[in-house]
């Protein structure tokens, strides 16, 4: 063992000596990074400010807005009819079952004495609305008014001296401008996110109702469930919009958020505070958006503006001199290039306002002074013997094939429903009108006379193409 151990130690020592000699005499290679000719070397600080000093100050806007944005808890009751057992279905009436549920949202204080604006979908049909302020005070709120066409609502709490947000001007908002979204996503109160304005006058067809005003400010500031009704503010802390929706395949933020412009908000709030309901003005025209194909089909030289496809007889535009075929390019010196811009501008106006409407007629610019009317005005038009437009609905007589299909002698089909009294009661395109006040009508003039009779109100009855019967009533 001593012999083998000695041999092993000698071998180890020999290897170590050999390695040491190799390292001592090996040729070393050094890598250099030479300075490029003519390019000065600049020292880079590893520590210090990482953000340029010219970015907007979010702290001021955030500190102003978080105190004026509230948390809203709305309690709802879903009512349904249920039968206790199989035999009760045949022998007795069902009982009413109430399923309570709760939804969360946000709101913005707009006056020191407790008026709060939020989304219609946050509080509509709620049986109880609870508001929690940023300082944790809790109040029961009263719903002052709701407006599904703009998805806005006004509520009020019994409090004084509250912090509130000043209105900005959404017409002055620029694409690329920095904004903050303030609300309560996922019940996380007083949450602030930042982004830029990505687009304006965006119509995403989310409200769905006839006469809906969709001209959203699109941003990439993150909002999620619970942000509805919260504030969109600029870097000065001014309210420029009410957050309302997101575009997402999951229901959560994926990069696109939408807010209702504050100029629309101001009009809705003022109407509810002064009148208790919306005072909506109507221009009295039907229009068509102009795209490349429409311009080619109608020999139009420009894609700007909206095409006036019809003018309501006796309406504001008709009285002022605007005609079918005119191209509406602006109102009050504000350019109009599509439906959303037109609806946004008109939604800020009131019945009785006199506005300048700019049109192109045969390529020549013309201005008209138009006095706007309310939605309850009796605006009707019979362009020919085969069409009647009244209270926002377009009626056409059934042809012989349709009469045979529905097995009726006379009737009128609804081809279009625009904002007006008929849209308010829920009348839908496709409805087949059969009687007015329980009497059949067979002519356009007879229909116009029957629908215009305001002595006792109007009730119409008929069917939809799927066979469902329905009736609607108009009151004055």
C-alpha positions in Angstrom: 0.0 0.0 0.0 2.9 2.4 0.8 4.4 1.7 -2.6 1.2 2.4 -4.6 0.4 5.5 -2.5 3.8 7.0 -3.2 3.4 6.4 -6.9 0.0 8.2 -6.9 1.4 11.2 -5.0 4.3 11.6 -7.4 1.9 11.5 -10.4 -0.4 14.2 -8.9 2.6 16.5 -8.1 3.9 16.0 -11.7 0.6 17.0 -13.2 0.3 20.1 -11.1 3.9 21.2 -12.0 3.1 20.7 -15.7 -0.1 22.7 -15.5 1.7 25.6 -13.7 4.4 25.7 -16.4 1.8 25.8 -19.2 -0.1 28.7 -17.7 3.1 30.6 -17.1 4.2 30.5 -20.7 0.9 30.4 -22.7 0.2 33.2 -25.2 -2.6 35.4 -24.0 -5.2 37.1 -26.3 -6.6 40.5 -25.3 -9.9 41.8 -26.9 -10.0 45.6 -27.4 -13.0 47.8 -28.4 -11.3 50.6 -30.2 -12.9 54.1 -30.3 -14.4 54.8 -33.7 -12.7 57.6 -35.5 -14.6 60.9 -35.2 -17.1 59.6 -32.7 -16.7 61.1 -29.2 -17.0 58.8 -26.3 -19.7 59.9 -23.9 -19.8 58.7 -20.3 -23.1 57.1 -19.3 -24.4 57.5 -15.8 -25.5 54.2 -14.3 -27.5 55.9 -11.6 -29.8 58.9 -11.6 -33.1 60.0 -13.3 -34.4 57.4 -15.8 -37.4 59.5 -16.9 -37.0 62.7 -19.0 -38.2 65.8 -17.2 -40.6 67.0 -19.9 -43.3 64.3 -19.4 -46.7 65.5 -18.1 -47.4 65.9 -14.4 -49.9 63.2 -13.5 -49.7 63.8 -9.8 -51.7 67.1 -9.9 -54.5 65.7 -12.0 -54.7 62.5 -9.9 -54.8 64.4 -6.6 -57.6 66.5 -7.9 -59.7 63.8 -9.4 -59.6 60.9 -6.9 -61.5 63.0 -4.3 -64.3 63.7 -6.7 -64.8 60.1 -8.0 -67.1 57.9 -5.9 -67.9 54.2 -5.6 -71.4 53.2 -6.4 -73.2 50.0 -5.3 -76.5 49.3 -6.9 -79.0 46.7 -5.7 -81.3 45.2 -8.3 -84.2 42.7 -8.2 -84.8 40.2 -11.0 -88.4 39.1 -11.1 -89.5 35.8 -12.6 -92.5 33.5 -12.5 -92.0 30.0 -11.1 -94.2 26.9 -10.5 -93.7 24.9 -7.4 -94.3 21.6 -9.1 -95.3 20.0 -12.4 -99.0 19.8 -11.6 -99.3 23.5 -10.5 -98.4 24.3 -14.1 -101.8 23.0 -15.2 -103.9 23.8 -12.2 -102.9 27.2 -10.8 -101.1 30.4 -11.4 -97.3 30.7 -10.9 -95.8 32.7 -8.0 -93.4 35.6 -8.4 -89.8 34.9 -7.5 -87.4 37.8 -6.8 -83.7 37.2 -7.2 -81.6 40.1 -5.7 -78.2 40.9 -7.1 -75.7 43.8 -6.8 -73.5 45.7 -9.3 -70.6 48.0 -8.7 -69.6 51.1 -10.6 -68.2 54.6 -10.3 -69.5 58.2 -10.4 -68.2 61.7 -10.7 -69.3 64.5 -8.4 -70.1 67.5 -10.6 -71.5 70.0 -7.9 -70.6 70.7 -4.3 -74.2 70.0 -3.2 -74.2 66.3 -4.2 -75.0 65.8 -7.9 -73.2 62.9 -9.3 -73.0 61.8 -12.9 -72.6 58.1 -13.8 -73.5 55.6 -16.5 -77.2 54.7 -17.1 -76.3 51.0 -17.0 -74.9 51.4 -13.4 -78.2 52.6 -11.8 -81.1 52.0 -14.2 -83.9 50.1 -12.5 -81.9 49.8 -9.3 -84.0 49.6 -6.1 -81.2 50.9 -3.9 -78.1 53.0 -4.7 -75.3 53.5 -2.2 -72.5 56.0 -2.7 -69.1 55.8 -0.9 -66.9 58.9 -1.1 -63.1 58.7 -1.2 -63.0 59.7 2.5 -65.2 56.6 3.2 -68.4 58.4 4.0 -71.4 56.5 2.9 -74.7 57.9 1.5 -77.9 56.6 0.0 -78.5 58.2 -3.4 -81.6 59.3 -5.2 -81.8 58.7 -9.0 -82.6 62.1 -10.6 -82.8 60.8 -14.2 -81.5 58.2 -16.6 -80.9 58.4 -20.4 -80.3 55.1 -22.2 -79.6 57.0 -25.5 -76.4 58.4 -24.1 -75.8 55.8 -21.3 -75.7 58.6 -18.8 -77.6 59.1 -15.5 -77.7 61.7 -12.7 -78.0 60.8 -9.1 -77.8 62.9 -5.9 -76.8 62.5 -2.3 -77.7 64.7 0.7 -74.3 66.4 1.3 -72.7 69.8 1.1 -69.3 71.2 0.4 -68.2 68.2 -1.7 -65.1 68.2 -3.9 -66.1 68.2 -7.5 -64.5 68.1 -11.0 -64.6 71.1 -13.2 -65.8 70.5 -16.8 -63.3 70.6 -19.6 -64.1 71.0 -23.3 -64.1 67.7 -25.2 -64.1 69.6 -28.5 -60.6 70.7 -27.7 -59.3 67.1 -26.8 -56.5 66.1 -29.2 -55.5 62.7 -30.5 -52.3 61.7 -28.7 -53.1 63.8 -25.6 -52.3 62.3 -22.2 -55.3 61.4 -20.1 -56.1 59.7 -16.8 -58.9 57.3 -16.0 -60.2 57.3 -12.4 -62.6 54.8 -11.0 -63.1 51.6 -9.0 -62.1 48.6 -11.1 -62.8 45.2 -9.4 -63.9 47.2 -6.3 -60.3 48.6 -6.0 -61.4 52.1 -4.9 -59.7 55.3 -6.2 -57.6 53.7 -8.9 -55.8 55.9 -11.4 -54.5 54.7 -14.8 -52.9 56.7 -17.6 -52.9 56.6 -21.4 -53.4 58.7 -24.5 -56.4 59.6 -26.6 -56.4 57.1 -29.4 -59.3 58.3 -31.5 -62.4 60.6 -31.3 -66.0 60.4 -32.5 -65.9 56.6 -32.3 -69.1 54.7 -32.9 -68.9 51.1 -31.5 -72.6 50.3 -31.8 -72.8 49.2 -28.1 -75.9 51.1 -27.0 -78.1 49.5 -29.6 -81.2 51.6 -29.2 -82.8 53.8 -31.9 -81.4 57.3 -31.5 -78.4 56.3 -29.5 -75.7 58.9 -29.4 -72.3 57.2 -29.8 -69.3 59.5 -30.3 -66.9 58.1 -27.8 -63.4 59.3 -26.9 -61.2 56.2 -27.4 -58.2 55.9 -25.1 -55.6 53.2 -24.1 -55.9 54.1 -20.4 -56.8 50.8 -18.7 -60.4 50.5 -17.4 -62.2 47.3 -16.2 -65.5 46.3 -14.7 -66.2 48.8 -11.9 -64.8 51.8 -13.9 -68.1 52.4 -15.5 -69.2 56.0 -14.7 -65.8 57.1 -13.6 -63.8 60.1 -14.8 -61.6 60.6 -17.8 -59.5 63.7 -17.0 -56.8 65.7 -18.8 -53.5 66.6 -17.2 -55.0 69.7 -15.7 -57.5 67.6 -13.8 -60.5 68.7 -15.9 -63.3 66.3 -16.6 -63.3 65.5 -20.4 -65.3 62.3 -20.4 -67.2 59.6 -18.5 -65.8 56.1 -18.9 -68.4 53.8 -20.3 -67.1 50.8 -22.2 -64.2 48.6 -23.3 -63.6 46.7 -26.5 -62.6 43.2 -25.4 -63.2 39.5 -26.2 -62.9 38.6 -22.6 -64.8 41.3 -20.7 -61.6 42.7 -19.3 -59.2 45.5 -20.6 -57.3 44.5 -23.7 -56.1 47.9 -24.9 -59.3 49.9 -25.9 -61.4 52.1 -23.6 -64.2 54.4 -24.5 -65.6 57.5 -22.7 -68.6 59.7 -23.3 -67.4 63.3 -24.2 -68.0 65.8 -21.5 -69.8 68.2 -23.7 -72.6 65.6 -24.1 -72.4 65.0 -20.3 -72.9 68.7 -19.5 -76.1 68.9 -21.6 -77.6 65.8 -20.0 -76.7 67.0 -16.5 -78.2 70.4 -17.1 -81.4 69.1 -18.6 -82.0 66.7 -15.6 -81.2 69.5 -13.1 -83.5 72.0 -14.8 -86.3 70.0 -16.3 -86.1 66.5 -14.8 -85.8 65.0 -18.3 -83.8 65.3 -21.5 -84.7 68.1 -23.8 -83.6 66.6 -27.2 -83.4 68.7 -30.3 -84.0 67.3 -33.8 -82.7 68.7 -37.1 -85.4 66.9 -39.1 -83.3 65.0 -41.7 -82.5 61.5 -42.7 -78.9 61.0 -43.8 -76.4 58.5 -45.2 -72.7 58.3 -44.4 -70.5 58.9 -47.5 -67.9 56.2 -48.3 -66.0 55.7 -51.5 -68.6 53.4 -53.1 -71.5 55.6 -52.1 -69.7 58.6 -53.6 -69.2 56.8 -56.9 -72.8 55.5 -57.0 -74.1 59.1 -56.5 -71.5 60.9 -58.5 -70.2 62.8 -55.5 -66.9 64.7 -55.8 -66.0 64.5 -52.2 -66.1 62.1 -49.3 -66.6 64.9 -46.7 -69.9 65.4 -44.9 -73.1 63.3 -44.7 -75.6 62.9 -47.5 -79.1 64.2 -46.8 -81.3 61.3 -48.1 -84.6 62.8 -47.0 -86.0 65.9 -45.3 -88.9 65.6 -42.9 -91.8 67.8 -44.1 -92.5 70.7 -41.7 -89.4 69.9 -39.8 -86.5 72.3 -38.9 -84.4 71.6 -41.9 -87.3 71.7 -44.3 -88.5 75.1 -43.1 -84.9 76.5 -43.3 -84.6 75.4 -47.0 -82.4 72.3 -46.8 -83.2 69.8 -49.5 -82.8 66.2 -50.2 -79.5 65.6 -51.9 -77.7 68.3 -50.0 -74.4 67.3 -48.3 -74.2 68.5 -44.7 -70.7 69.5 -43.9 -70.9 71.4 -40.7 -73.0 72.8 -37.8 -72.0 76.0 -36.0 -68.6 75.9 -37.8 -67.9 72.4 -36.5 -67.1 70.0 -39.3 -69.3 67.0 -39.8 -67.8 63.9 -41.6 -70.0 61.1 -40.3 -73.0 60.0 -38.2 -71.1 60.0 -34.9 -69.9 63.6 -35.3 -73.4 64.8 -36.4 -75.1 63.1 -33.4 -72.5 64.4 -31.0 -73.0 68.0 -32.1 -76.8 67.9 -32.2 -77.0 66.1 -28.8 -75.4 69.2 -27.2 -78.2 71.5 -28.6 -81.6 72.2 -27.3 -85.1 72.8 -28.8 -85.4 76.4 -29.8 -81.7 76.9 -30.6 -80.9 78.6 -33.9 -77.8 77.1 -35.5 -75.9 77.6 -38.7 -76.0 74.5 -40.9 -73.5 74.3 -43.8 -74.2 72.2 -46.8 -72.9 71.6 -50.3 -75.6 71.8 -53.1 -74.4 71.0 -56.6 -70.9 71.7 -55.4 -71.7 75.1 -54.0 -71.4 75.9 -50.3 -74.5 77.3 -48.6 -75.4 78.2 -45.0 -78.9 77.9 -43.5 -80.2 79.3 -40.2 -82.1 76.4 -38.7 -84.3 76.6 -35.6 -84.3 73.2 -33.9 -87.5 71.6 -32.6 -88.2 69.0 -29.9 -88.8 65.3 -30.4 -92.6 65.8 -29.7 -93.1 68.1 -32.7 -95.4 66.6 -35.3 -92.9 66.2 -38.2 -94.2 64.1 -41.0 -93.5 63.7 -44.7 -95.3 61.9 -47.5 -92.8 61.9 -50.3 -95.1 60.1 -52.6 -98.3 58.0 -52.5 -96.4 55.0 -51.2 -94.6 56.3 -48.1 -95.4 58.1 -44.8 -92.8 59.3 -42.3 -94.2 60.4 -39.0 -92.9 60.6 -35.4 -89.7 58.9 -36.6 -91.3 55.8 -38.2 -91.5 55.2 -42.0 -94.6 53.4 -43.2 -95.2 51.8 -46.6 -98.3 49.9 -47.8 -98.1 46.2 -48.1 -97.9 44.9 -51.7 -100.2 42.2 -53.0 -97.7 39.4 -52.3 -97.2 40.6 -48.7 -101.0 40.8 -48.2 -101.3 37.2 -49.2 -98.4 36.2 -47.0 -100.0 37.8 -43.9 -103.6 37.0 -45.0 -104.8 40.6 -44.6 -106.7 43.0 -46.8 -104.7 46.1 -45.9 -101.7 47.0 -43.8 -98.5 49.0 -43.6 -95.0 47.8 -42.9 -92.5 49.8 -40.8 -89.3 50.0 -42.9 -87.3 52.4 -40.6 -87.5 53.7 -37.1 -85.6 56.9 -36.2 -85.6 58.9 -33.0 -89.1 60.0 -32.1 -92.3 59.0 -30.3 -92.4 55.6 -31.9 -88.9 54.6 -31.0 -89.7 55.6 -27.4 -92.5 53.1 -27.1 -90.3 50.3 -28.6 -91.6 50.0 -32.1 -89.2 48.0 -34.3 -88.6 47.9 -38.1 -90.6 45.0 -39.7 -93.8 45.6 -37.7 -97.0 45.2 -39.8 -99.5 47.8 -38.8 -103.1 46.6 -39.2 -105.3 48.9 -37.2 -105.2 52.4 -35.6 -107.5 52.8 -32.5 -109.2 49.5 -33.5 -110.0 50.7 -37.0 -108.3 49.4 -40.2 -106.8 52.0 -42.5 -106.3 51.5 -46.2 -104.6 54.6 -47.5 -101.5 56.8 -46.7 -103.7 59.8 -46.1 -106.0 57.8 -43.9 -103.0 56.6 -41.9 -101.6 60.1 -41.6 -104.9 61.4 -40.3 -105.4 58.6 -37.8 -101.9 58.9 -36.4 -102.1 62.7 -36.2 -105.3 62.7 -34.1 -104.1 63.9 -30.6 -107.6 64.1 -29.0 -107.4 60.7 -27.1 -104.0 59.3 -27.9 -103.2 56.7 -30.5 -103.1 52.9 -30.2 -101.8 50.8 -33.1 -102.0 47.1 -33.4 -100.4 44.6 -35.7 -97.9 41.7 -36.1 -94.3 41.1 -36.6 -93.0 38.8 -39.5 -92.5 36.0 -37.0 -96.3 36.0 -36.3 -96.0 37.7 -32.9 -98.9 40.1 -32.2 -98.1 43.5 -30.6 -99.7 46.9 -29.9 -98.3 50.3 -29.0 -99.8 53.4 -27.6 -98.9 57.1 -28.0 -99.9 59.7 -25.6 -99.6 63.5 -25.7 
